[in-house]
Amino acid sequence: MSRRSFSISLAVLVASAAIGLPGPAAQAAGRPAFQLPFPCGETWTATTYSGHSPANSVDFNHYPEDLGRQVSASAPGTVVAAGASNGWAGNEVRIDHGGGWTTHYAHLSAVTVAVGASVQAGQAVGRVGSTGNSTGPHLHFEQTLNGVGQQTTFDGVAYAGGTRTFTSNNACAPTSPPPPASKVLRWFLSDQGWSGVSTRPAVDFGSTPMVPVVGDFDGDGADSVSAYDPTTSTFYLANSGGVAESTLVFGVSGNRPVLGRWDGGTDQIGVYMGDGKFHLRMGDGSVRVFAFGNGGNWRPLAGDWNGDGAETVGAYDPATSTFYLRDSLTAGAADRTLTFGNPDNIPVVGDWDRTGRTEIGVYNPDNRTFYFRHADASVTSVTYGDSGDTPVTGDWNGDGWTTQGTVRGI
């Protein structure tokens, strides 16, 4: 069970303690060659604490974000439990490795195997989550012999408690490719909603692993290109493109950025956390916190859904392609719910009709096409960008019309 908690500016991992060495039963021959229960090359932090139950259990967290990451079989075996535990473990998987040895994977957000399946080391069995008795996303992991928890080993290295990082060698190829080099983010923007090509000069702003964000930060009515670094929770905001004129650290690593006119003036920053809470920085520097949506892999949205001049939040469920829109900056049910597009689409929002009201849309990466849903429920589309581009929308010239763009790492 997790001992991780978050504040708005700091993630603190609390772990203590040491577990005793296993007794003679744990030294029985035939211990499987257990590996870290994550894909090859990933680095995870292991923690435990006094009284962790069952004994010798390990909690794993990944920087900067764990929710939804793949959980892999630690060794070959047969799945003997898969799905909801109806108890503290939430969604779980248990694998029998023979000789009395089993492994247990708990609090999963998704289970990707079925009871009776034969699995190989490194095969995906689920996704990290926070189901059951859990206070934050993490993987609860156990190695047991004849039902008794044992001191865990990974690639022959024993974990004796405390806080320790491990890098996975699970199902690694003979050689692993080097990490990708950082790429410059190049923006291709159009002032015409029907145009399949950019009408403005390309702009370079940001670099991977930054993600593009858009906003009007000086009140001139035109949106500017900007970026957010999820590894450092830093916003790089520009008014004229090319150079960051404001740098703000807000939230914790791994948050999803969201920007909007919370006060009805210029765009302000905010983040959406994995627990489904929005943390919005208001124009006076105060922070408003409230829950809306399910968090996790849901995507935050901002828009003036009712045309009152101030922007509020929304959330998009990629599994059902459903938009949940809220008319106030408070917790509560969605004021309107719209299903649009397909589950593999990327949500976009904007004022496609120049009415002062924000409408929904999607970008289909398979055919590189934006689909804009208008106030009268009609739909227009435009094919734009290259495969692998990230879609963006904004009012690039301040004429009140939101149009399309894409961002490409080069």
N, C-alpha and C positions, 0 to 999 in steps of 0.2 A: 504494500500500500504506500502511496506517495507521501513524501514529506516536503514537497515543493510548493511554495506560495509565491505570488507575484504582487508587487506594488507597481505604481505607474512608472517608476523610473529604475526599478531594480528588481531582478529575479534572484531570489535567495534560495539556495539548495541547502536544506538542513538535513544533516545525516551524522550519526555518531555511531562509534563503537566497534566492537570487535566480536567475532564469533570464535568459539573455541575450535580446536582441531577436531576432526571427526573421530569417532570411536572406531574400534576394530572392524565393525560391520561395514564401515565406509571404505575399508581398504580391500574389500573383496575384489578378486580378479574379475576382469571383463568390463571395467568401466569404459563406456563408449568414448570415442575421441571427440568429445564435445567441443563445439566452436561457439563463438559469440553469436547470439541469435539475430544477427543483422547482416545485410549484404556486405560483400567483400569491400574492404577499404574504409568503411564508415567507422568513426570514432565516437564512442559512447562513454558516459560517466556512470560507474556503478556505485551505489550507496546501499547501506543498510543501517540498522539502528537496534539498540537494545530492546528486546521484546518483539522484534519483527516476527510475524507469524504468517505461515509456518516457519520454524527455525531454519536458518541459513538461506532464507529468501533474499533476492537481490532486486533492487529497483534500478532501472536504466533510464537515463535521460540523454537527449541529444541537443547540442547547441547548433543553431539558435531555436529550433522548433522540432518537437517530436511528433505532434499529432498527425496521424495519417501515414507515418513512415512505415516502410515494410518491416514485418517481423518474419524471420526465417527459421526453419527447422535447425536446431542445434546439432543434430546428428540424424542418420537415417532411422526410420521406424514406421510404426503404424499408428494412425490417429485413433484414439480411443474416446476422446471427448471433443466436441466442437459446437460452439454456439453459446446461448445464454445459460449461465450457471444458476440463475435465480438466487444468487447469494453474493457474498463479498467480492468474488472474482469478476462479476459482470460477464462480458463476453470472453470466452476462454477457449484454449486449445490444449489438449494433453496428448503427448506422444509416448507410446511404449517402444523402448529401444531394445527390449529383450534382456534376459538375465536379471529381471526385477527392476531395471532402470527406467525411469520416466522423466520427462521434462514437462513443465507447466508454464503456460503463457497466459497472463491474465490482464483484465481491464481493456481489452481490445475494442477498437472502434468498428472493426469489421473482421469477419472470419472468412477465409478463402479456401478452406478445405472441409471435407466431410468425414464423419466417422467411418472407419474402415479403409480410408485411403492410405496407400503407401507413399511415403515422402522421402526425399533425399536431403542430405545436408545442404542448406542454402536455399531450399525451395520455400517460396512464400506461403505462410500459413495464416497471416492476418495483417492487421494494421494497428499501430499504436493508438490507444485511446484513453478514455478516462471513465469507463463504465464501472458499475458496481461501487464498492466502497473505496473511492478514489477522490483525492482533492485536486488533482491536476493530471494532465496527460503524462503517461510514463508506461513502461513495460515492467510488470511484476513477473519475475522468472524464478523457477525452482528446478533443481536436479534432485531426484529422490531415488532411493534404493529400498525396495520392498516397503514403500509408503513412508519412509523416513527421510526428511530433508537432509541433504549432504552439503558439505563445503563445495562450492562450485569451482570448476576448472574450465578454462577456455584455451584451446590449442595447447594443452599441457601445462598452462600457468594457473596456479591456484589463486583464488580471491579470498583473502583472509579478513575482509571487513574494511571499514573506513570508506573514504572516498578515493576512487581510483579510476583512471581512464584506460580503456582497452580499444584497440583497433582490430576490426574483424578480419580474420583470414578465412572466413566461411566461404567455401566453394570458389576460392580465388583462382583465376587463370594463372598459368606459369608466370606471366608478367602482366602488370596492370598499367594501363595508359596513364600518363601524367595528367594532373588536373588541368582543366581548360584554362587557357590564358584569358586575362581580362579583355573585354571588347568595349570599344566606344559605342555609345548609344547614338545612332543617327536617326533624326526625326524627319519623316516625309509627310507634309501636311497639305490639305486642300481646303480652299475657301468655298468650294462648290460641292454640294451634297450629291450631285449626279456625276461628278468627274471621277474617272478611274485612274487619274494620274495626279501627282502633286502639283499644286499651282503656286507654291511658295518655295523659296530656296531651302535646300536641306540644311538642317541645323544639327550640330553635334553637341550633345549635353548629357553628361553622366557616363558611367561605364559599369559593366557587369561587376558584381552581382546587384547593382542598383536596379530599381524598377521605375518606369516612367510614372509621373503624376502631373496633373494639370490644374492650374488655377489662376484667378485674377487677384494678384496680391497688392496691386497699387491702385485699384479702383478705376482703371481707365476703360473698363468694359471688355477688354480683350484678354483671353487666356494665354498664359505663358507656359513654356515647357519647363519642367522641373523634374526632380528625381528623389527617390527615397532609398536609403541603404538599409535593408532588413537585418544585416549583421551587426550594425551599430545603432540602429533605430534613429538615424539621422535624416532629416529633410534638407535638401538643397533646393532653395527656391530662387527663381529668377523673374525679373520683370521684362527683360528685353532679349533673353535667349543668349546662350553661349557662356555666360559667367554667373555663378551663384552669387546673388546679392544678399542672401540671408541663409544662415545655417542654423538649424534648430534640432536639438536632440529631444525626443519625446517618445514615451512608451518604453517597451523592452524589445530585445532582439527577437525577431520572428513575427512581430505583429504585422497586420495588414494595414497599409495606410489608407486614409480617407480624408478628403478635403471638401469643405463646403462653406457657404455663407451662413454660418450658424446665427450671427447677429443681424443678418440682412445687409451687411456691408461688404467688405472684401473677404476673400476666401481665407479660412483659418484651417490649421492642421488638426488631425485626429488620428486615432488608431482603433482597430478592431481586434480584440484579443480572442484567443482560442476558447475562452469560457463564455463567449457570446456577449461580452460587454464592450460598449463603445466608450472611449475616453476622448472627449472633445475639448480642445483648447479654445476658449472663447476669446473675443477681441480684447478683453480687459486682463487676459492672462489667467483667469480662473479656469478650472477644469470641471467639466460636467461628465458624470459617469452614470450609465444606466445599461440595463440588459435589453437586447432585442435580437431575435434570431437564435440560431443554434450554435454559432461559433464554428469551431473546427474548420472545415474547408468551405464554409459559406463565405461569399464575397460581400464586403461592405459596399454600400452605394450612398450617394448623396444627391439630393435634388429638391427642387421646389415643386412638389407633387401637386399642390393645389393652387399655385399661382399667387400666393400671398406676399411674395417678395423675399421670403426667408427660406433657406434650405434646411431640410431635415434629413433623416437617414432612411436607409432601406437595407435589405439583405437579400442575397440571391442564393438559392439552393441549386448547385450544379447537378445534383442527382435527379432532380425533377424539373429543371429549367423553370423554376418558379420565382417570381419577384414578390417580396413582401415589403410594402411601403408604409411608412409611419409619418403622420402629419405633425408630430411634436417631438421634441427632444426629451422624451420620457419613456420609461419602460411601459410595455403594454402590448396588446394585440395589434396586428397589422390593420391599418385603415383601409387598405385595398391590397388584393392578392391577384396577380396576373401570371399565367403560364404562357411562355412565349419561347419559340425556338426549340432546340434539341439539347439533351444533356451534355453533349460535348462542346457546346457553344460557349463563348465568352460574353458576359453581359456588358453593355454600354448604355449610357443614358445621356440625354441632351434635349435641348429645345429645338426639335426638328421643324416646328411650325411657326417659330417666331411669335409665340403667344405669351411668353414669360412663364410658361409652365413646362416642367421637365417630363419627358416621355421616355419609355424604355426601348431597348433594342438589343440585338446580339450580333456577334461576329462569328462566322463559321470558319475556323481555320482550315478545314478541308478544302473549301472552294474559294477561300480568301474573300468572302463576301460579307458586307455589313447589311443587316436587315433592320430598318427603322420602323417602329410601330407608331403611327400618328394618333392624334387625339380622337379621330373618328374611327379608329381601329383599322384603317387602311395601312398597307405596308409598302414601303419602297425599299429598293436595294441597290447596292453599288459594289462591284468587284474592285478590290483595291489592295495594293501591297504584294509582298512576296511570301512564299511559304516560310513559316517560322517567325514572321513579324508579330509584334505585340500591338494590338489595336488600341487607339486612343481617340477621344472625341473632345472637341472644344470649340469655342467661339474665337477663332484665331485672329480675326480682324475687328472684332467689336461691333459687328452689325446686328447682333441679336440672334444669329442663326448658328446653331451648333452643327459642325461638319466633321468629317472623318480625317484620320491620319493613322500612320503606323510607325513603329519604332523598331529599328533593326540593329543588332550587334554586329559591328564590323571590325 
